[in-house]
Amino acid sequence: MSIVTYNNRSIANISAIPGAAKSLTLIKTLTASSSSTLSLVNGSSDVVFDSTYPIYLVKFINIHPSQSSNNGFQFQATTDGSNFNTTLTSTFFRAYHFESPNGNETVGYQAAQDKAQSTDFQRITHDDDLGNDNDSSGSGEIMFFNPSSTTFIKHFVTNFNHNQSNAFTVNVYVAGYFNTTSAITGLQFKMGSGNVDSGTIKLYGLKDS
């Protein structure tokens, strides 16, 4: 078994990986249009999510919800290609700042948003209130490590920024693992309620360094 190594800078930022730009391969682009769910499943619609790459990167570009509340953007994984309910454990923290500073700007851990051996979808936005004004959206990424391993659990790191409906920016970080030694074969994305009105999701594979 070959061992993939990177330098000791933060792998949560793809630019921290030497030569990452030329090592990234675009696998699939999904375009939301009033979509209830958006899925990336290995072997379906030209999607590759297996041992071909040791790391996968999912980019979210201008994700816009169809409704103004109960619309947290979230994801889950599957081991069988159809049931997105894999057990996960995660941590969640966020920083925010209002357009008109009011002294409440802060950074902090959000215990109510993390998961402990849960099969629920993991939210990657702050609360359930991603702004749905015409100019509102959220963008970010997930890095997923060695999904095809049948030896180890599957780690992920997310970073997502969006504007809240009452005019402040929120930067959300979620990290954790899917507690399974079965291969993860796909990911699904959706809003907590309502549809993904518009936006783009891109899946990349990161080659060995």
Sequence and secondary structure as in RCSB ss.txt:
>XXXX:A:sequence
MSIVTYNNRSIANISAIPGAAKSLTLIKTLTASSSSTLSLVNGSSDVVFDSTYPIYLVKFINIHPSQSSNNGFQF
QATTDGSNFNTTLTSTFFRAYHFESPNGNETVGYQAAQDKAQSTDFQRITHDDDLGNDNDSSGSGEIMFFNPSST
TFIKHFVTNFNHNQSNAFTVNVYVAGYFNTTSAITGLQFKMGSGNVDSGTIKLYGLKDS
>XXXX:A:secstr
       SS TTSGGGSTTHHHHEEEEEEEEEEEES EEEETTSTT   STT SEEEEEEEEEEESSSSS  EEE
EEESSSS     EEEEEEEEEEESS  S  EEEE GGG  SSB S EE SSTT B  STT  EEEEEEEE TT S
SS EEEEEEEEEEETTTEEEEEEEEEEE  SS   EEEEEESSS EEEEEEEEEEE   
